[in-house]
């Protein structure tokens, strides 16, 4: 299929169709980019009440189900587990959308649980090539994050999904961990992801994890995310203080940043929402009084404006991040980034050039790196310019779309 020089019909499949997190943000930004290049785009997902509307094919979507927390009652939970393993409603619905939309390619994203890989069979039955962008470690790690008990863990990568039962990595629960392990095991032995012709990994680190786990290593393709610098103005000069953007959950390491602010005496602006916010606010009041401001979830333009007012961005994650947009967007805004050496983060930040890398969970090291940049406006400006040049060169929309089209063309039916 020659897709390099003609418009395409692309069907994006994701369980949520609203800006819930990084996966959905990427999906919608990619769809907008493809439309701007002349492609026709459609969506398939779950009938969630927060979905963007109208949805052209919403009447074909499987019904909404919440899995976090699990449905109440034994019958509700049994039905949810069944849907995780195989969803006939999702398969039928996608088959109807394919028949009407007639896509050149099905581009799947997060289809786990609420849709299940049954949707991939619908694409195979229709003879439509399918690619899947991996936004997390689900295909190698039943609980998505390579974490167990809050610590980095790769037991399932080489030891198989039943290691999740031993580590109880899903919320410390034996039952929940066993369900996720069984789901992963069953999908592997039945070849549920076999219809995917190319697995797209934004980072080399994630691709390496999948290869070590035996997840179709011959089908792995590394395609970095993109950021559109043409619509994000860089900061006119070094601002003040530190900015963090992301979901407020323990693995993001915001508590380390708050402790570092108390040690270094610098201001931190926190953009994001999540279940850890109340605890983080209490920690800030105790460890860094008057230094940390929580802004909640911000619209993209407001987030970029907040970034431009800062001097440096912090991404203090204590888990193996894949390729967080927080780093790329900070670079686009002309900010250096201080981050940890986990996951795909070292692939993005070059120490001494556009930021710094410190050990995870070490407030003193994080404070030292941030204060070093905060104390030298000219250094911050030079690093910020280097970061901006990097995204313009390596993460431009045209670069991303060309690489993705190569993946599409290598995925014949």
Secondary structure, 3 states (H helix, E strand, C coil): CCCCCCCCEEEEECCCCCCCCHHHHHHHHHHHHHHHCCCEEEEECEECCCCCCCCCCHHHCEECCCCCCCCCCHHHHHHHHHHHHCCHHHHHHHHHHHHHHCCCEEEECCCCCCCCCHHHHHHHHCCCEEEEEECCCCCCCCCCCCEECCEECCHHHHHCCCHHHHHCCCCCCHHHHHHHHHHHHHHHHCCCCCCCCEEEECCHHHHHHHHHCCCCHHHEEECCCCCCHHHCCCCCCCCCCEEEECCCCHHHCHHHHHHHHHHHCCCEEEECCCCCHHHHHHHHHHHCCCCEEEEECCCHHHHHHHHHCCCEEEECCCCCCCCCHHHHHHHHCCCEEEEECCCCHHHCCCECCCEEEECCCCHHHHHHHHHHHHCCHHHHHHHHHHHHHHHHHHCCHHHHHHHHHHHHHCCCC
